[in-house]
């Protein structure tokens, strides 16, 4: 499925807190669909990463 879109930009904003040793941030991914009717985007993350929301064109979407 990852071949169904072409990512052309990642805008990454990271905040590092040395006290509790945490990293927080946001990523804006800009991509172009390579197929008609794209309805799924797969995000590959490490097991220790938590996603608290995903938005598409400014609207929060389902992350299941």
Backbone as CSV, one residue per row, in Angstrom:
resi,resn,N_x,N_y,N_z,CA_x,CA_y,CA_z,C_x,C_y,C_z
1,UNK,0.800,-1.197,0.000,0.000,0.000,0.000,0.851,1.273,0.000
2,UNK,2.062,1.223,0.531,2.868,2.436,0.575,3.299,2.892,-0.808
3,UNK,3.194,2.023,-1.794,3.490,2.438,-3.161,2.310,3.194,-3.785
4,UNK,1.198,3.296,-3.059,0.002,3.989,-3.558,0.076,5.501,-3.392
5,UNK,1.130,5.994,-2.735,1.305,7.437,-2.597,2.787,7.774,-2.608
6,UNK,3.083,8.987,-3.028,4.457,9.462,-3.146,4.639,10.643,-2.200
7,UNK,5.408,10.454,-1.133,5.665,11.529,-0.167,6.716,12.463,-0.743
8,UNK,6.408,13.750,-0.755,7.363,14.722,-1.270,7.837,15.716,-0.218
9,UNK,7.282,15.656,0.998,7.728,16.583,2.043,7.336,16.074,3.428
10,UNK,8.268,16.155,4.364,7.992,15.939,5.785,8.383,17.215,6.519
11,UNK,7.453,17.825,7.242,7.728,18.997,8.069,7.697,18.511,9.518
12,UNK,8.869,18.444,10.153,9.009,17.831,11.478,9.290,18.902,12.526
13,UNK,8.502,18.877,13.608,8.680,19.797,14.736,8.862,18.940,15.989
14,UNK,10.048,18.992,16.598,10.376,18.115,17.730,10.704,18.931,18.967
15,UNK,10.228,18.444,20.114,10.540,19.045,21.415,11.152,17.956,22.295
16,UNK,12.368,18.192,22.774,13.068,17.226,23.621,13.084,17.750,25.047
17,UNK,12.634,16.914,25.988,12.640,17.269,27.408,13.629,16.342,28.104
18,UNK,14.757,16.881,28.512,15.814,16.062,29.114,15.472,15.573,30.508
19,UNK,14.560,16.273,31.209,14.176,15.873,32.568,13.622,14.463,32.605
20,UNK,12.438,14.256,32.045,11.889,12.887,32.028,12.335,12.085,30.809
21,UNK,13.292,12.620,30.043,13.802,11.960,28.843,12.683,11.578,27.881
22,UNK,11.928,12.593,27.450,10.853,12.367,26.495,11.070,13.216,25.250
23,UNK,10.489,12.746,24.178,10.496,13.478,22.919,9.046,13.595,22.471
24,UNK,8.633,14.795,22.111,7.281,15.019,21.598,7.401,15.835,20.325
25,UNK,6.394,15.775,19.526,6.464,16.577,18.317,5.324,16.298,17.379
26,UNK,5.450,16.888,16.208,4.444,16.684,15.171,5.132,16.573,13.823
27,UNK,4.452,15.905,12.921,4.955,15.734,11.559,3.810,16.039,10.598
28,UNK,4.097,16.909,9.643,3.165,17.123,8.542,3.760,16.416,7.332
29,UNK,3.023,15.444,6.811,3.468,14.700,5.649,2.656,15.166,4.446
30,UNK,3.344,15.543,3.398,2.669,15.946,2.167,2.976,14.884,1.110
31,UNK,1.912,14.411,0.473,2.070,13.324,-0.488,1.069,13.469,-1.625
32,UNK,1.384,12.790,-2.707,0.495,12.728,-3.860,0.090,11.279,-4.069
33,UNK,-1.194,11.054,-4.258,-1.679,9.707,-4.525,-1.229,9.260,-5.909
34,UNK,-0.822,7.996,-6.003,-0.441,7.434,-7.300,-1.557,6.557,-7.866
35,UNK,-2.679,6.476,-7.123,-3.835,5.695,-7.575,-5.099,6.528,-7.371
36,UNK,-6.168,6.153,-8.050,-7.474,6.767,-7.814,-8.104,6.146,-6.573
37,UNK,-8.749,6.950,-5.754,-9.490,6.430,-4.608,-8.640,6.029,-3.420
38,UNK,-7.483,6.641,-3.231,-6.639,6.311,-2.066,-7.437,6.538,-0.785
39,UNK,-7.521,5.515,0.073,-8.263,5.656,1.326,-7.481,5.191,2.544
40,UNK,-6.221,4.752,2.347,-5.417,4.269,3.468,-3.977,4.735,3.307
41,UNK,-3.415,5.227,4.421,-1.999,5.594,4.478,-1.398,4.842,5.654
42,UNK,-0.293,4.155,5.430,0.350,3.370,6.480,1.513,4.166,7.052
43,UNK,1.546,4.282,8.386,2.634,4.954,9.097,3.426,3.893,9.857
44,UNK,4.694,3.754,9.552,5.562,2.790,10.239,6.273,3.503,11.382
45,UNK,5.993,3.081,12.608,6.579,3.693,13.797,7.255,2.635,14.652
46,UNK,8.167,3.064,15.498,8.772,2.162,16.476,7.728,1.828,17.542
47,UNK,7.888,0.681,18.189,6.928,0.235,19.203,6.790,1.205,20.366
48,UNK,7.826,1.988,20.653,7.768,2.888,21.801,7.187,4.262,21.441
49,UNK,6.675,4.426,20.237,6.071,5.697,19.827,4.556,5.630,19.971
50,UNK,3.972,6.740,20.401,2.530,6.838,20.575,1.988,7.927,19.660
51,UNK,0.943,7.627,18.938,0.265,8.614,18.098,-1.015,8.999,18.819
52,UNK,-1.177,10.304,19.100,-2.401,10.714,19.786,-3.447,11.288,18.842
53,UNK,-3.073,11.601,17.606,-4.072,12.029,16.629,-3.469,12.031,15.231
54,UNK,-4.347,11.899,14.257,-3.985,12.004,12.850,-5.042,12.884,12.202
55,UNK,-4.597,13.822,11.381,-5.545,14.711,10.706,-5.316,14.656,9.200
56,UNK,-6.398,14.828,8.466,-6.342,14.902,6.996,-7.039,16.181,6.580
57,UNK,-6.284,17.070,5.946,-6.799,18.392,5.565,-7.397,19.131,6.755
58,UNK,-6.777,18.986,7.926,-7.187,19.706,9.123,-8.231,19.015,9.974
59,UNK,-8.831,17.918,9.494,-9.849,17.201,10.249,-9.251,15.931,10.847
60,UNK,-9.444,15.722,12.153,-8.940,14.522,12.817,-9.650,13.298,12.250
61,UNK,-8.865,12.251,11.957,-9.399,11.032,11.351,-9.215,9.833,12.257
62,UNK,-9.830,8.732,11.886,-9.735,7.476,12.621,-8.335,6.897,12.449
63,UNK,-7.721,6.408,13.530,-6.353,5.874,13.466,-6.310,4.359,13.520
64,UNK,-7.448,3.694,13.422,-7.462,2.215,13.466,-7.058,1.624,12.157
